Amino acid sequence: MRRSRHVSLRRKMRGTPERPRLAVFRSARHIYAQIIDDTRGHTIAAASTRDPVLEGKLKGTKTERAGAVGELIAKLALDKDVKVVVFDRGGHKYHGRVAALAEAARKSGLNF
């Protein structure tokens, strides 16, 4: 079901150079975020709970770790002059870890 929701969302959503797509993938243990320019098929920035920058520092619940990933992806995006993105929740509900990542990215300066 998640896969079909994701495909349906992706039909309507595209990342452009002015407003790239912030794509979120959530597995049972980790969460991954990428900022993608779909016109070129190019990943501008990526972060995850498996990122070497965060690997040793992550403590707490999976939701708290998702917040740390949101802060990191926002920092990486702002370093590359990306301030506005389209949020692609990957077919997941905007709840829990996905919402925590999004809220942390917003607090860190990313607009969507």
C-alpha positions in Angstrom: 0.0 0.0 0.0 2.8 2.4 0.8 4.4 1.8 -2.5 1.2 2.5 -4.5 0.7 5.7 -2.4 4.2 6.8 -3.2 3.8 6.2 -6.9 0.6 8.2 -6.9 2.3 11.1 -5.1 5.3 11.0 -7.5 3.0 11.4 -10.5 2.0 14.8 -9.2 5.3 15.9 -7.6 8.6 16.9 -9.3 11.7 18.5 -8.0 13.1 21.5 -10.0 16.4 23.4 -9.7 14.6 26.2 -7.9 12.6 23.9 -5.6 14.1 20.4 -5.3 12.3 17.5 -3.7 13.1 16.4 -0.1 12.5 12.7 -0.3 12.2 10.6 2.9 12.6 6.9 3.2 11.9 5.1 6.5 13.0 1.6 7.3 12.4 -0.3 10.5 15.6 0.8 12.0 16.9 3.9 10.0 15.6 7.0 8.2 17.1 8.5 5.1 16.6 11.9 3.5 17.7 13.2 0.1 17.3 16.5 -1.7 16.8 15.7 -5.4 16.7 17.8 -8.6 14.4 15.6 -10.8 15.1 17.6 -14.0 18.7 16.5 -13.9 18.2 13.3 -11.8 20.8 14.6 -9.4 21.0 14.3 -5.7 22.0 17.6 -4.1 22.4 16.5 -0.5 21.7 13.3 1.5 21.6 12.4 5.2 20.6 9.4 7.3 20.9 7.9 10.7 23.8 5.8 9.2 25.7 9.0 8.2 29.2 9.1 9.6 28.6 12.6 11.0 25.8 11.3 13.2 26.7 7.7 13.7 28.3 7.9 17.1 26.3 10.8 18.4 22.7 9.4 18.0 21.0 8.5 21.3 17.4 8.2 22.2 14.3 7.1 20.4 14.0 6.6 16.6 11.9 9.8 16.5 14.6 11.8 18.2 17.2 10.4 15.7 14.9 11.4 12.8 15.0 14.9 14.2 18.8 14.9 14.1 18.6 13.8 10.4 16.2 16.6 9.7 18.6 19.2 11.2 21.6 17.7 9.2 19.8 17.6 5.9 18.7 21.3 6.4 22.3 22.3 7.2 23.6 20.5 4.1 20.9 22.1 1.9 21.6 25.6 3.2 25.3 25.0 2.5 24.4 24.4 -1.1 22.0 27.4 -1.3 18.8 25.4 -1.3 16.2 27.2 0.9 12.9 26.0 -0.5 12.0 22.3 -1.2 9.0 20.1 -2.0 8.4 17.5 0.8 8.0 14.0 -0.5 7.0 11.8 2.5 7.4 8.6 0.4 3.9 7.3 0.9 4.2 7.4 4.6 1.8 9.2 6.9 2.9 12.7 8.1 3.3 11.3 11.6 6.0 10.1 14.0 9.5 9.9 12.5 8.5 11.5 9.1 6.9 14.5 10.9 9.9 14.8 13.3 12.3 15.0 10.4 10.2 17.6 8.6 9.8 19.8 11.7 13.5 19.7 12.5 14.3 20.6 8.9 11.9 23.6 9.1 13.4 24.7 12.5 16.8 24.6 10.9 15.8 27.0 8.1 14.4 24.9 5.3 11.1 26.1 3.8 8.4 23.8 2.4 
